[in-house]
Amino acid sequence: MAAPFDLNDDTVVVVIGTGAGGGVLANELAQKGVSVVALEAGGRYLPEDYVNDEWESFGQLAWVDPRTTSGDWRVSKDFSGLPAWIVKAVGGTTTHWAGASLRFQPHEWKGATTYGNVQGANLLDWPIGAEEMEPWYAKAEDKLGVTRTNGRPGLPGNNNYLVFEKGARELGYKDVHTGRMAINAEDYDDRLPCQQTGFCFQGCKWGAKWSAAYTDIPRGEATGNLEVRERAHVARILHNNDGKVTGVEYFDKDGNLHMQKARIVCVAGNSFESPRMLLNSASSMFPDGLANSSGQVGRNYMRHMTGSVYAVFDKPVRMWRGTTMAGIIQDESRHDPSRGFVGGYEMETLALGVPFMAAFLDPGAWGREFTSALDQYENMAGMWLVGEDMPQETNRVTLNHDVKDQWGLPVANVHFSDHPNDIAMRNHAYKQGQAVYEAVGATRTFPTPPYPSTHNLGTNRMSENPRDGVVNRWGQTHDITNLFISDGSQFTTGAAENPTLTIVALAIRQADHIASEMSAGTL
């Protein structure tokens, strides 16, 4: 374990958050000999602590600090205090994620150029592209052990997949397989193969799924260069008269306020907490919050176009058995405006247990049919729809000064309304998802509205021009040279793919950049 770093040690890099962005960044820097203090708001849970029970696990891992919502999205009506299903623990949401690890398609890096002028959308090209990201994606895939890449075999298909695949083939879909998953199909990197338990969202008790909690974090600590402070809730980021950040104030578990000095600060708290920290750090020099000269901090929040389709068959499927999301149809992920929308979407297998079915499947809309559907739970198959949603300036995270968290800090308000492109895409995806199941004899299908967001993107977006966003091509804020954003909030656009692989690839690339700038003395 690292010797603890002194609070007055201003040579350390402070990383806020230990998920796919922060956990990877902290380890990558530690491996390069950089001293890192990682501040994590949650506690530490390892595979032996995870619980194969949906509600108990949710209570153990989920970020349930107060937040508020507004806008016309269903989440603000049904789950107004829970806009996201993310994790508050060492390792962040890499504990809860399903493991799908997909590269962006080349055109998705250039949304404004590819899609043209989409009314009401605040589209922008990323300042980086597929060619530049290729080697970093390869490194990320090897770190995560992604199946179907670099000679690693795919996972086996469970019954939920077999139904899904058969329907897809009937419709003429071609790009159908058990996915590129950060879940071992065989021994890899000191991690066991998948045991097909089916509780992927509750933390993998086998450690077969990659999570920063039991890979990157302990490996970083083993170098002696990383100290993780758990239950350390950041209040604000401090700066000096030159406008450089100098340290981070945080509350410990007992509510005592500490200040850790820093040479560099990297923010990786997910797309709600990262802008919230910048906004809560406002000062006379930065009256609108840190790194916010563009007014873009908190704006352009994206959560992916999502929805689900469940279907009932006359024979048992037992969809809950096996890897939750090892199944994908990629044919609709192309950009083809003849379908009535720009961008595309993925269809991925999904199973929820009975407790979550009851909570998330919109009983109001199903009415009497709902109970009869749960009666047929054993005969159900399910899929998740995930596609590119349009960034909008009005979809944004702001501070709610009327609601304070347990430390007295204003909480994040998440305002979101669907763009017409999102609605057109969702309707198309529902139709195709239902068709997949009807092609193999479904007796009933249930298009199901989005759940609380797991893919939270944007809010500190990357831009070539400082006027258009918050960070440059390295995730370095345009306004403050020694302040970085290291999570999905730096995404310029969301693409159709699950974001974790891209967050990890960007974190490896950012660590490389920070370490070389530090040794050159420019940071």
C-alpha positions as CSV (number, residue, x, y, z in Angstrom):
1,M,0.0,0.0,0.0
2,A,1.1,3.6,-0.7
3,A,2.4,5.5,2.3
4,P,-0.3,8.2,2.8
5,F,0.5,11.5,1.1
6,D,0.6,14.6,3.2
7,L,-2.3,17.0,2.9
8,N,0.2,19.8,2.1
9,D,2.0,17.8,-0.6
10,D,1.5,19.9,-3.6
11,T,3.3,17.6,-6.0
12,V,0.5,15.1,-6.2
13,V,-2.2,14.6,-8.8
14,V,-5.6,14.5,-7.2
15,V,-8.1,12.4,-9.1
16,I,-11.8,12.8,-8.0
17,G,-13.7,9.5,-8.6
18,T,-12.4,6.0,-9.2
19,G,-14.6,4.6,-12.0
20,A,-13.8,3.9,-15.6
21,G,-12.2,7.3,-16.0
22,G,-10.7,8.1,-12.6
23,G,-9.8,4.6,-11.6
24,V,-8.0,3.9,-14.8
25,L,-6.3,7.3,-14.9
26,A,-5.1,6.9,-11.3
27,N,-3.6,3.5,-12.0
28,E,-2.0,4.5,-15.3
29,L,-0.4,7.5,-13.7
30,A,0.8,5.5,-10.7
31,Q,2.4,2.9,-13.0
32,K,4.3,5.8,-14.6
33,G,5.7,6.9,-11.2
34,V,3.3,9.8,-10.6
35,S,2.1,10.4,-7.1
36,V,-1.7,10.2,-7.0
37,V,-4.3,10.8,-4.3
38,A,-7.7,9.5,-5.4
39,L,-10.8,10.8,-3.6
40,E,-13.8,8.5,-3.7
41,A,-17.2,9.5,-2.3
42,G,-18.2,5.9,-1.6
43,G,-16.8,3.0,0.3
44,R,-14.9,-0.1,-0.8
45,Y,-16.7,-3.3,-1.8
46,L,-15.0,-6.3,-3.4
47,P,-16.4,-9.5,-5.0
48,E,-16.9,-11.2,-1.6
49,D,-19.1,-8.3,-0.5
50,Y,-21.4,-8.2,-3.6
51,V,-24.9,-9.5,-3.1
52,N,-26.9,-11.5,-5.6
53,D,-30.1,-9.7,-4.7
54,E,-31.3,-6.8,-6.7
55,W,-32.7,-4.5,-4.1
56,E,-30.1,-5.3,-1.4
57,S,-27.3,-4.7,-3.9
58,F,-28.9,-1.4,-5.0
59,G,-28.9,-0.3,-1.4
60,Q,-25.2,-1.3,-1.0
61,L,-23.8,0.2,-4.2
62,A,-26.1,2.9,-5.7
63,W,-25.5,6.6,-5.5
64,V,-28.7,7.7,-3.6
65,D,-27.6,11.2,-2.4
66,P,-30.4,13.7,-3.2
67,R,-30.7,15.0,-6.8
68,T,-33.6,16.7,-8.5
69,T,-34.9,16.5,-12.0
70,S,-36.9,18.6,-14.5
71,G,-37.9,18.4,-18.2
72,D,-40.4,16.1,-20.0
73,W,-38.4,12.8,-19.7
74,R,-40.2,10.0,-18.0
75,V,-37.5,9.7,-15.3
76,S,-38.4,13.1,-13.9
77,K,-42.0,11.9,-13.4
78,D,-41.4,8.3,-12.1
79,F,-38.0,8.5,-10.5
80,S,-37.7,12.2,-9.8
81,G,-35.0,11.8,-7.1
82,L,-33.1,9.1,-9.1
83,P,-32.1,10.4,-12.5
84,A,-29.2,7.9,-12.6
85,W,-28.4,4.4,-11.6
86,I,-24.8,4.8,-10.9
87,V,-22.5,3.5,-8.2
88,K,-21.0,5.3,-5.1
89,A,-18.0,3.1,-4.3
90,V,-14.4,2.5,-5.1
91,G,-14.4,1.4,-8.8
92,G,-17.5,3.6,-9.5
93,T,-20.0,2.3,-12.0
94,T,-17.6,-0.3,-13.3
95,T,-19.0,-2.4,-10.5
96,H,-22.6,-2.1,-12.0
97,W,-21.9,-2.0,-15.7
98,A,-22.9,-4.9,-17.9
99,G,-19.5,-5.1,-19.7
100,A,-20.4,-4.2,-23.3
101,S,-17.3,-2.8,-24.8
102,L,-17.8,-1.3,-28.3
103,R,-15.7,1.1,-30.3
104,F,-17.3,4.2,-31.7
105,Q,-17.8,4.0,-35.5
106,P,-15.5,6.4,-37.4
107,H,-18.4,8.7,-38.5
108,E,-19.6,9.1,-34.9
109,W,-16.5,11.2,-34.0
110,K,-17.7,13.8,-36.5
111,G,-21.4,14.3,-35.7
112,A,-21.8,17.8,-37.0
113,T,-20.1,17.0,-40.3
114,T,-21.9,13.6,-40.7
115,Y,-25.4,14.6,-39.6
116,G,-25.5,18.2,-40.9
117,N,-27.7,20.8,-39.3
118,V,-30.2,19.0,-37.1
119,Q,-32.6,21.6,-35.8
120,G,-32.5,22.1,-32.0
121,A,-29.3,19.9,-31.7
122,N,-26.0,21.4,-30.5
123,L,-23.9,19.1,-32.6
124,L,-20.1,19.5,-32.8
125,D,-17.3,17.4,-34.2
126,W,-14.9,15.8,-31.6
127,P,-11.4,17.4,-31.9
128,I,-10.1,13.8,-32.2
129,G,-11.1,10.9,-34.5
130,A,-11.1,7.2,-35.1
131,E,-7.5,7.0,-36.5
132,E,-6.0,8.8,-33.5
133,M,-8.0,6.7,-31.0
134,E,-7.2,3.3,-32.6
135,P,-4.1,2.5,-30.6
136,W,-5.8,3.7,-27.4
137,Y,-8.8,1.5,-28.0
138,A,-6.4,-1.5,-28.6
139,K,-4.8,-0.8,-25.2
140,A,-8.2,-0.5,-23.5
141,E,-9.4,-3.7,-25.1
142,D,-6.4,-5.6,-23.7
143,K,-6.8,-4.0,-20.3
144,L,-10.4,-5.0,-20.1
145,G,-9.9,-8.4,-21.8
146,V,-12.7,-7.6,-24.4
147,T,-14.0,-10.8,-26.0
148,R,-13.9,-11.2,-29.8
149,T,-10.9,-8.8,-30.0
150,N,-7.2,-9.8,-30.3
151,G,-8.0,-13.5,-30.5
152,R,-10.1,-13.7,-27.4
153,P,-13.1,-15.9,-27.8
154,G,-16.7,-14.8,-27.4
155,L,-19.0,-15.7,-24.5
156,P,-21.5,-18.5,-25.0
157,G,-25.1,-17.6,-25.8
158,N,-27.7,-18.1,-23.1
159,N,-31.4,-18.8,-23.9
160,N,-32.2,-15.1,-24.0
161,Y,-29.5,-14.7,-26.7
162,L,-30.7,-17.8,-28.7
163,V,-34.2,-16.4,-28.9
164,F,-32.8,-12.9,-29.8
165,E,-30.4,-14.3,-32.4
166,K,-33.1,-16.5,-34.1
167,G,-35.4,-13.6,-34.4
168,A,-32.6,-11.3,-35.8
169,R,-31.7,-13.9,-38.4
170,E,-35.4,-14.2,-39.4
171,L,-35.5,-10.5,-40.1
172,G,-32.3,-10.7,-42.1
173,Y,-30.0,-9.0,-39.6
174,K,-26.4,-10.0,-40.2
175,D,-24.2,-8.5,-37.5
176,V,-25.5,-10.6,-34.6
177,H,-23.3,-12.3,-31.9
178,T,-22.7,-12.5,-28.1
179,G,-20.9,-9.1,-28.2
180,R,-17.6,-7.6,-27.4
181,M,-17.7,-7.9,-23.6
182,A,-15.2,-7.1,-20.8
183,I,-16.2,-10.4,-19.3
184,N,-13.8,-13.3,-19.5
185,A,-14.9,-16.3,-21.7
186,E,-11.7,-18.0,-20.4
187,D,-9.0,-17.3,-17.8
188,Y,-7.4,-13.9,-18.5
189,D,-5.3,-11.4,-16.5
190,D,-5.7,-13.3,-13.2
191,R,-9.5,-13.2,-13.5
192,L,-11.8,-16.3,-13.8
193,P,-14.0,-17.0,-16.7
194,C,-17.7,-16.1,-16.5
195,Q,-19.8,-18.5,-14.4
196,Q,-23.1,-17.4,-16.0
197,T,-24.7,-16.4,-12.7
198,G,-26.7,-13.6,-14.2
199,F,-26.2,-10.9,-11.6
200,C,-23.9,-8.7,-13.8
201,F,-25.4,-5.4,-12.5
202,Q,-24.9,-6.4,-8.9
203,G,-21.1,-6.6,-9.0
204,C,-19.5,-9.8,-10.4
205,K,-18.9,-12.1,-7.5
206,W,-16.4,-14.1,-9.7
207,G,-14.4,-11.1,-10.8
208,A,-14.8,-12.4,-14.4
209,K,-16.1,-8.9,-15.4
210,W,-13.5,-6.2,-15.5
211,S,-14.0,-3.6,-12.8
212,A,-11.6,-0.9,-11.7
213,A,-12.5,-1.9,-8.1
214,Y,-10.4,-5.1,-8.2
215,T,-8.1,-4.5,-11.1
216,D,-6.8,-1.0,-11.7
217,I,-7.2,0.3,-8.2
218,P,-5.3,-2.4,-6.3
219,R,-2.6,-2.5,-9.0
220,G,-2.1,1.3,-8.7
221,E,-1.9,0.9,-4.9
222,A,0.7,-1.9,-5.2
223,T,3.1,0.6,-6.9
224,G,3.2,2.7,-3.7
225,N,2.2,5.7,-5.8
226,L,-1.5,5.7,-5.3
227,E,-3.5,6.5,-2.2
228,V,-7.3,6.0,-2.3
229,R,-9.3,7.9,0.3
230,E,-12.7,6.4,0.4
231,R,-15.8,8.1,1.8
232,A,-14.2,11.4,0.8
233,H,-16.9,13.7,-0.6
234,V,-15.5,16.6,-2.6
235,A,-16.9,20.0,-1.7
236,R,-14.9,22.3,-4.1
237,I,-11.8,22.7,-6.0
238,L,-9.6,25.7,-5.0
239,H,-7.4,28.0,-7.1
240,N,-4.8,30.7,-6.6
241,N,-4.6,34.3,-8.0
242,D,-3.0,33.1,-11.2
243,G,-6.1,31.0,-11.9
244,K,-4.4,27.7,-11.4
245,V,-6.0,25.0,-9.3
246,T,-4.2,24.4,-6.0
247,G,-6.1,21.7,-4.2
248,V,-9.4,20.1,-3.3
249,E,-11.6,20.4,-0.2
250,Y,-13.5,17.3,0.8
251,F,-15.5,16.0,3.7
252,D,-14.5,12.7,5.3
253,K,-17.1,10.2,6.6
254,D,-17.5,12.0,9.9
255,G,-18.1,15.4,8.2
256,N,-14.7,16.9,8.9
257,L,-13.5,19.2,6.1
258,H,-9.9,18.6,4.7
259,M,-7.9,20.2,2.0
260,Q,-5.5,18.2,-0.1
261,K,-3.0,20.3,-2.1
262,A,-2.4,19.3,-5.7
263,R,-0.2,20.0,-8.7
264,I,-3.0,18.8,-11.0
265,V,-6.7,18.0,-10.4
266,C,-8.6,15.5,-12.6
267,V,-12.3,15.3,-12.2
268,A,-14.1,12.0,-12.9
269,G,-17.3,12.0,-11.0
270,N,-19.8,11.1,-13.8
271,S,-21.7,13.7,-15.8
272,F,-23.8,14.9,-12.9
273,E,-21.2,15.3,-10.1
274,S,-18.3,16.6,-12.3
275,P,-20.2,19.7,-13.5
276,R,-21.7,20.1,-10.0
277,M,-18.1,20.3,-8.5
278,L,-17.1,22.9,-11.1
279,L,-20.2,25.0,-10.4
280,N,-19.9,24.6,-6.6
281,S,-16.3,25.9,-6.9
282,A,-17.3,29.3,-8.2
283,S,-15.2,32.2,-6.9
284,S,-14.8,35.9,-7.6
285,M,-12.3,35.1,-10.3
286,F,-14.6,32.4,-11.8
287,P,-18.1,33.6,-10.9
288,D,-19.9,31.1,-13.1
289,G,-17.9,28.1,-11.8
290,L,-14.5,26.8,-12.8
291,A,-13.6,26.3,-16.5
292,N,-16.9,27.8,-17.5
293,S,-15.9,30.9,-19.6
294,S,-17.9,29.3,-22.5
295,G,-21.0,28.9,-20.3
296,Q,-21.0,25.2,-21.4
297,V,-20.4,23.6,-18.0
298,G,-23.4,21.4,-17.3
299,R,-24.9,21.8,-20.8
300,N,-25.3,19.2,-23.6
301,Y,-26.2,16.4,-21.2
302,M,-26.8,13.2,-23.1
303,R,-28.0,9.9,-21.7
304,H,-28.4,7.8,-24.9
305,M,-31.7,7.0,-26.5
306,T,-32.8,4.0,-24.5
307,G,-35.8,1.7,-24.0
308,S,-36.5,-2.0,-23.7
309,V,-38.6,-4.6,-25.4
310,Y,-39.8,-7.7,-23.5
311,A,-41.7,-10.5,-25.1
312,V,-43.7,-13.5,-23.8
313,F,-43.4,-17.0,-25.5
314,D,-45.3,-20.2,-25.1
315,K,-42.3,-22.0,-23.7
316,P,-39.8,-21.1,-20.9
317,V,-36.8,-18.9,-21.8
318,R,-35.5,-18.1,-18.3
319,M,-33.8,-15.0,-19.6
320,W,-32.2,-14.3,-16.2
321,R,-29.8,-17.2,-16.6
322,G,-26.4,-16.4,-18.0
323,T,-24.5,-13.2,-18.8
324,T,-27.0,-10.3,-18.8
325,M,-25.9,-8.4,-21.9
326,A,-23.9,-10.9,-24.0
327,G,-25.9,-10.5,-27.1
328,I,-26.0,-7.7,-29.7
329,I,-27.6,-6.8,-33.1
330,Q,-25.5,-4.0,-34.7
331,D,-27.2,-3.7,-38.1
332,E,-29.2,-0.6,-37.0
333,S,-26.2,1.2,-35.6
334,R,-25.4,2.7,-39.0
335,H,-26.2,6.3,-40.0
336,D,-29.1,6.0,-42.5
337,P,-31.4,9.1,-42.5
338,S,-33.9,7.2,-44.7
339,R,-35.2,5.7,-41.5
340,G,-36.3,9.1,-40.4
341,F,-33.5,10.0,-38.0
342,V,-29.8,10.6,-37.9
343,G,-27.4,8.3,-36.1
344,G,-28.1,4.7,-35.1
345,Y,-28.8,2.3,-32.3
346,E,-27.7,-1.1,-30.9
347,M,-30.0,-3.8,-29.7
348,E,-28.6,-5.8,-26.7
349,T,-29.9,-8.6,-24.6
350,L,-31.2,-7.7,-21.2
351,A,-32.8,-9.4,-18.3
352,L,-34.1,-7.9,-15.1
353,G,-35.0,-9.9,-12.0
354,V,-38.6,-9.9,-10.7
355,P,-38.0,-7.1,-8.2
356,F,-36.6,-4.7,-10.8
357,M,-39.2,-5.7,-13.3
358,A,-41.8,-4.6,-10.9
359,A,-40.1,-1.3,-10.2
360,F,-39.0,-0.3,-13.7
361,L,-41.5,-1.7,-16.1
362,D,-44.0,1.0,-15.8
363,P,-46.9,-0.7,-14.1
364,G,-49.2,2.2,-14.8
365,A,-48.9,1.8,-18.5
366,W,-49.4,-1.9,-18.4
367,G,-52.4,-1.8,-16.0
368,R,-54.0,-5.2,-15.5
369,E,-51.7,-6.7,-18.1
370,F,-48.8,-6.1,-15.8
371,T,-49.5,-8.8,-13.3
372,S,-50.3,-11.3,-16.0
373,A,-47.0,-10.5,-17.6
374,L,-45.1,-11.1,-14.4
375,D,-47.0,-14.4,-14.2
376,Q,-45.3,-15.3,-17.4
377,Y,-41.8,-14.1,-16.3
378,E,-40.3,-17.6,-16.9
379,N,-41.4,-17.4,-20.5
380,M,-40.0,-13.9,-21.2
381,A,-37.1,-12.7,-23.3
382,G,-35.8,-9.1,-23.1
383,M,-33.6,-6.6,-24.9
384,W,-32.3,-3.1,-24.3
385,L,-32.2,-0.5,-27.0
386,V,-29.3,2.0,-26.9
387,G,-28.6,4.7,-29.5
388,E,-27.2,8.1,-30.1
389,D,-29.2,11.0,-28.6
390,M,-28.8,14.6,-29.7
391,P,-26.8,17.0,-27.5
392,Q,-29.0,20.0,-26.7
393,E,-27.8,23.1,-24.8
394,T,-31.0,23.1,-22.8
395,N,-30.5,19.5,-21.5
396,R,-28.3,20.4,-18.6
397,V,-27.1,20.0,-15.1
398,T,-27.4,23.0,-12.8
399,L,-27.2,23.6,-9.1
400,N,-30.4,23.4,-7.1
401,H,-29.8,25.9,-4.3
402,D,-33.1,24.9,-2.6
403,V,-32.0,21.3,-2.0
404,K,-28.8,20.6,-0.1
405,D,-27.0,17.2,0.3
406,Q,-25.8,15.8,3.7
407,W,-22.8,18.2,3.6
408,G,-24.9,21.3,3.0
409,L,-23.9,21.6,-0.7
410,P,-26.4,22.5,-3.4
411,V,-27.3,19.3,-5.3
412,A,-27.4,18.7,-9.1
413,N,-30.7,19.3,-10.9
414,V,-30.8,17.3,-14.1
415,H,-33.0,18.8,-16.8
416,F,-33.7,16.7,-19.9
417,S,-36.2,16.6,-22.7
418,D,-36.1,14.2,-25.7
419,H,-35.1,15.7,-29.1
420,P,-37.5,14.8,-31.9
421,N,-34.6,12.7,-33.4
422,D,-34.4,10.7,-30.1
423,I,-38.2,10.0,-30.3
424,A,-38.1,8.9,-33.9
425,M,-35.2,6.6,-33.2
426,R,-36.9,5.1,-30.2
427,N,-40.1,4.4,-32.1
428,H,-38.1,2.7,-34.9
429,A,-36.2,0.7,-32.3
430,Y,-39.4,-0.4,-30.5
431,K,-40.9,-1.6,-33.9
432,Q,-37.7,-3.5,-34.8
433,G,-37.3,-5.0,-31.3
434,Q,-40.9,-6.2,-31.3
435,A,-40.4,-7.6,-34.9
436,V,-37.4,-9.6,-33.7
437,Y,-39.5,-11.4,-31.1
438,E,-42.6,-11.7,-33.3
439,A,-40.5,-13.4,-35.9
440,V,-40.0,-16.3,-33.5
441,G,-43.5,-16.6,-32.2
442,A,-43.9,-14.1,-29.3
443,T,-47.4,-14.1,-28.0
444,R,-47.1,-10.6,-26.5
445,T,-44.5,-7.8,-26.7
446,F,-44.0,-5.0,-24.3
447,P,-42.1,-1.8,-25.4
448,T,-40.8,-0.4,-22.2
449,P,-39.8,3.2,-21.5
450,P,-36.3,4.2,-20.4
451,Y,-35.0,3.4,-16.9
452,P,-32.9,5.8,-14.8
453,S,-29.9,6.7,-16.9
454,T,-26.7,4.6,-16.7
455,H,-24.9,6.3,-19.6
456,N,-24.5,9.9,-18.5
457,L,-22.5,11.9,-21.1
458,G,-21.6,15.4,-22.0
459,T,-21.9,18.3,-19.6
460,N,-18.1,19.2,-19.9
461,R,-17.7,18.6,-23.5
462,M,-14.5,18.4,-25.6
463,S,-14.2,21.1,-28.3
464,E,-11.6,22.5,-30.6
465,N,-12.7,26.1,-29.9
466,P,-12.9,27.2,-26.3
467,R,-16.1,29.0,-27.0
468,D,-17.9,25.7,-27.8
469,G,-17.0,23.5,-24.9
470,V,-15.1,23.0,-21.6
471,V,-12.0,20.8,-22.4
472,N,-9.6,20.4,-25.3
473,R,-8.5,17.2,-27.1
474,W,-6.7,16.0,-24.0
475,G,-9.6,16.6,-21.5
476,Q,-7.7,19.6,-20.2
477,T,-10.0,22.5,-19.4
478,H,-9.6,25.4,-21.9
479,D,-9.5,27.9,-19.0
480,I,-7.3,26.2,-16.4
481,T,-4.2,24.4,-17.6
482,N,-3.8,22.1,-14.5
483,L,-7.5,21.1,-14.4
484,F,-8.7,18.0,-16.4
485,I,-11.9,16.2,-17.0
486,S,-11.4,12.4,-17.1
487,D,-14.9,10.8,-17.4
488,G,-17.8,10.6,-19.9
489,S,-18.7,14.2,-19.2
490,Q,-16.0,15.2,-21.8
491,F,-17.9,13.4,-24.6
492,T,-18.7,15.8,-27.4
493,T,-21.4,13.5,-28.8
494,G,-22.6,10.2,-27.5
495,A,-22.4,7.8,-30.5
496,A,-24.6,4.7,-30.4
497,E,-22.2,2.5,-28.4
498,N,-22.0,1.8,-24.7
499,P,-19.4,4.4,-23.5
500,T,-17.1,2.6,-21.0
501,L,-14.5,1.4,-23.5
502,T,-14.2,4.9,-24.9
503,I,-13.9,6.4,-21.4
504,V,-11.1,3.9,-20.6
505,A,-9.3,4.6,-23.8
506,L,-9.4,8.3,-23.3
507,A,-8.2,7.9,-19.7
508,I,-5.1,5.8,-20.8
509,R,-4.4,8.4,-23.4
510,Q,-4.8,11.3,-20.9
511,A,-2.5,9.6,-18.4
512,D,0.2,9.3,-21.1
513,H,-0.3,13.0,-21.9
514,I,-0.2,14.2,-18.3
515,A,2.8,12.2,-17.4
516,S,4.8,13.4,-20.4
517,E,3.8,17.1,-19.8
518,M,4.8,16.7,-16.1
519,S,8.2,15.3,-17.0
520,A,8.6,18.1,-19.5
521,G,7.8,20.6,-16.8
522,T,4.9,22.2,-18.8
523,L,2.3,21.0,-16.2
